[in-house]
Amino acid sequence: MTVLTLIGTSGRRTDRSFLLQRAQPAMTGLIDGSLSTLAPVFAVALATRQPHYAFFAGLATAIGAGVSMAFSEGLSDTGDLTGRGSPYLRGSITGAGTFLGGVLHTLPFLIPAYGAAMVAAVATIAFELVSLAWIRWRFFHIGFLRSFVSIAIGGAIIAGVSAALGAVS
């Protein structure tokens, strides 16, 4: 076996470890946070037309989801058998990603004007979807358009549910 073969194999192992121990937990958290917090934030925003209430609903959801995902990831796999690394690190990465994904489209609801807050939140969601698709393309070699469509379908389903719930009240 040549030195170049060993270096190439080592590089692939390093890339795989990075994907399993860092990128995948971050991606799981970002997707979960971006999608799971849409329904409560927009249901409250549409039901009350009060950006302040939507902000606190989104913040509480982002914090709760972040903590939940951190524990879920950390407790689901010790990393010993799978090679996925430290459960504490993976849990922290997943929890932080979940919080970040959830709080980004919550922040526009700090804008006191309802219409402006909704426009800013929708623009933020578009940015999130493009960013998530880019990350999947960059690190997981999944086509950008395929990634965008997959994530957008999940977001559309959740947006439909939240709009329906918001309209009920």
C-alpha positions as CSV (number, residue, x, y, z in Angstrom):
1,M,0.0,0.0,0.0
2,T,1.4,3.4,-0.9
3,V,1.6,6.5,1.2
4,L,-0.8,8.3,-1.1
5,T,-3.4,5.5,-0.6
6,L,-3.0,5.7,3.1
7,I,-3.4,9.5,3.0
8,G,-6.5,9.2,0.8
9,T,-8.1,6.7,3.1
10,S,-7.3,8.8,6.2
11,G,-8.8,11.8,4.5
12,R,-12.0,10.0,3.7
13,R,-12.2,8.8,7.3
14,T,-11.7,12.3,8.5
15,D,-14.4,13.6,6.2
16,R,-16.8,10.8,7.3
17,S,-16.1,11.5,10.9
18,F,-16.8,15.2,10.3
19,L,-20.1,14.4,8.6
20,L,-21.2,11.9,11.3
21,Q,-20.0,13.9,14.3
22,R,-20.6,17.5,13.3
23,A,-22.4,18.1,10.0
24,Q,-25.2,15.6,10.4
25,P,-26.1,16.6,14.0
26,A,-26.0,20.3,12.9
27,M,-28.2,19.6,9.8
28,T,-30.7,17.6,11.9
29,G,-31.0,20.5,14.4
30,L,-31.3,23.2,11.7
31,I,-33.9,21.4,9.8
32,D,-35.9,20.4,12.9
33,G,-35.7,23.9,14.3
34,S,-36.6,25.6,11.0
35,L,-39.6,23.3,10.4
36,S,-40.9,22.4,13.8
37,T,-41.3,26.0,15.1
38,L,-43.1,27.3,12.0
39,A,-46.6,26.0,13.1
40,P,-46.7,27.5,16.6
41,V,-45.1,30.8,15.6
42,F,-47.4,31.4,12.6
43,A,-50.5,29.9,14.2
44,V,-50.1,32.5,17.1
45,A,-49.3,35.3,14.6
46,L,-52.3,34.6,12.4
47,A,-54.7,34.0,15.3
48,T,-53.7,37.1,17.3
49,R,-52.2,39.5,14.8
50,Q,-49.9,40.4,17.7
51,P,-46.2,40.1,16.7
52,H,-45.2,40.2,20.4
53,Y,-47.2,37.1,21.2
54,A,-45.8,35.3,18.1
55,F,-42.3,36.2,19.2
56,F,-42.7,34.7,22.7
57,A,-44.4,31.6,21.3
58,G,-41.5,31.2,18.8
59,L,-38.9,31.8,21.4
60,A,-40.4,29.3,23.9
61,T,-40.7,26.7,21.1
62,A,-37.1,27.3,19.9
63,I,-35.8,26.9,23.4
64,G,-37.9,23.8,24.2
65,A,-37.2,22.2,20.8
66,G,-33.4,22.9,21.3
67,V,-33.3,21.3,24.7
68,S,-35.4,18.3,23.5
69,M,-33.3,17.7,20.5
70,A,-30.1,18.0,22.5
71,F,-31.2,15.3,24.9
72,S,-32.6,13.2,22.1
73,E,-29.4,13.2,20.1
74,G,-27.2,12.8,23.2
75,L,-29.2,9.9,24.6
76,S,-29.9,8.1,21.4
77,D,-26.3,6.9,20.7
78,T,-23.2,6.6,22.9
79,G,-21.1,6.8,19.7
80,D,-19.1,3.7,20.8
81,L,-20.7,1.3,18.3
82,T,-21.5,3.7,15.5
83,G,-18.4,5.9,15.5
84,R,-20.5,9.0,15.7
85,G,-18.4,10.6,18.5
86,S,-19.2,12.1,21.8
87,P,-22.9,12.2,22.6
88,Y,-22.4,15.4,24.6
89,L,-20.9,17.2,21.6
90,R,-23.4,15.8,19.2
91,G,-26.3,16.7,21.5
92,S,-24.9,20.2,22.0
93,I,-24.5,20.7,18.2
94,T,-28.0,19.4,17.5
95,G,-29.6,21.5,20.3
96,A,-27.9,24.6,19.2
97,G,-28.8,24.0,15.6
98,T,-32.4,23.4,16.5
99,F,-32.5,26.6,18.6
100,L,-30.9,28.6,15.8
101,G,-33.3,27.2,13.2
102,G,-36.3,28.0,15.3
103,V,-35.3,31.5,16.5
104,L,-34.3,32.9,13.1
105,H,-37.8,33.2,11.8
106,T,-39.0,34.2,15.2
107,L,-36.8,37.3,15.5
108,P,-38.8,39.3,12.8
109,F,-41.7,39.2,15.3
110,L,-39.8,41.8,17.4
111,I,-41.0,44.2,14.7
112,P,-44.2,45.8,16.2
113,A,-46.1,46.2,12.9
114,Y,-47.9,43.0,12.1
115,G,-47.6,43.2,8.3
116,A,-43.9,44.1,8.4
117,A,-43.2,41.3,10.8
118,M,-44.9,38.8,8.6
119,V,-43.1,39.9,5.5
120,A,-39.7,39.8,7.3
121,A,-40.6,36.4,8.8
122,V,-41.5,34.9,5.3
123,A,-38.3,36.4,3.8
124,T,-36.3,34.8,6.7
125,I,-37.9,31.5,6.0
126,A,-37.0,31.7,2.3
127,F,-33.4,32.4,3.4
128,E,-33.5,29.4,5.8
129,L,-34.7,27.1,3.0
130,V,-32.0,28.2,0.6
131,S,-29.4,27.9,3.3
132,L,-30.5,24.4,4.3
133,A,-30.5,23.3,0.6
134,W,-27.0,24.8,0.2
135,I,-25.7,23.0,3.3
136,R,-27.1,19.6,2.0
137,W,-25.6,20.3,-1.4
138,R,-22.2,21.3,0.0
139,F,-21.7,18.7,2.7
140,F,-23.9,15.8,1.6
141,H,-23.6,16.1,-2.2
142,I,-27.4,16.1,-2.7
143,G,-28.6,18.3,-5.6
144,F,-29.4,21.8,-4.6
145,L,-32.8,21.9,-6.3
146,R,-33.7,18.4,-4.9
147,S,-32.8,19.6,-1.4
148,F,-34.7,22.8,-1.7
149,V,-37.8,21.1,-3.0
150,S,-37.7,18.5,-0.2
151,I,-37.3,21.0,2.5
152,A,-39.9,23.4,1.0
153,I,-42.5,20.6,0.9
154,G,-42.0,20.0,4.6
155,G,-42.3,23.8,5.2
156,A,-45.4,24.1,3.0
157,I,-47.2,21.3,4.9
158,I,-46.4,22.9,8.2
159,A,-47.3,26.4,7.0
160,G,-50.7,25.0,5.8
161,V,-51.3,23.5,9.1
162,S,-50.4,26.6,11.0
163,A,-52.5,28.8,8.7
164,A,-55.5,26.5,9.2
165,L,-55.0,26.6,13.0
166,G,-54.5,30.4,13.0
167,A,-57.7,30.9,10.9
168,V,-59.8,28.7,13.3
169,S,-59.6,31.1,16.2
